[in-house]
């Protein structure tokens, strides 16, 4: 059985991808430094699949540690690389932390791929590389703009580094540019575990509904959109996780037609903040306490994906609705808070 390394595999997207990998028949080893995840997530994965993945707590910024890992685990067929810092605001305050962690670690991982003939590398990227696009929906060949933050810049630079390596080695890679992942596994055994005050919309909504937060602030309703609030492409985390398995299988079977391929992973549908709130209220029957406040600096007005390339080339399509995602997010929140209603 092929063993796959999932870095950041105890995180939100990583853990959901580990479940899908195991259910697709892969053996998984996780590397995570637990800076933004809990080791208890292993129990959640086990509860769903009945298989406890191997887990190594280590920091990918330590080159010697990374090298030693691959000496121990010498049967890795592919890597799905999630481990990275991802708070946009924090990256503005502390850019060097982001370049060291997100770019430095990537270089150490890629060096091992090159030296050990690990030739299937899936990279976790983000629609943030498009900035505020000129054309919607966004295609993969849309110009990658001056990133809106050091975080976004690390994703842009990382893709360029990977391409440069693929051009001169047998390493083959696929970058998945995510839009806005939301929701949780239907079992409610794994989900999003934001540390501290959630930066993202949906966990803030569910924590408000659970009474953990007093009121949701809607960051602006004076944008040039139908209802004045920003538009995003919210994709169910399980649909996103499944895209990673397909991308990995594509590389392992040699079906890729380029040394480095990029796919937008979204639903192809834009939803405004106020529409998300209404959908949450309709799905859960809960009236959400929110108020409109000033715009959040750095927010783009509208961004949603053209997913035709992922649909036709990768053979992937989002199957779950935003209502499915919001319902699952609420079930997860209730479980985390041990609420009954
Ligand atoms: C969505 C919308 C906010 C919180 C970020 C990263 C992106 C990716 C996903 C990593 C915006 C509004 C939010 C709140 C609000 N992360 N909002 N009140 O900013 O689109 O994307 O997370 O890869 O790279 O940039 O997601 O959920 O923060 O915001 O009104 O309390 O919800 O203004 O319009 P975003 P988000």
Boltz pocket constraint, residues with backbone or C-beta under 6 A from the ligand:
constraints:
  - pocket:
      binder: B
      contacts: [[A, 86], [A, 88], [A, 125], [A, 126], [A, 127], [A, 128], [A, 178], [A, 179], [A, 180], [A, 181], [A, 198], [A, 199], [A, 200], [A, 201], [A, 202], [A, 204], [A, 216], [A, 217], [A, 218], [A, 219], [A, 220], [A, 230], [A, 231], [A, 232], [A, 273], [A, 296], [A, 299], [A, 300]]
      max_distance: 6.0
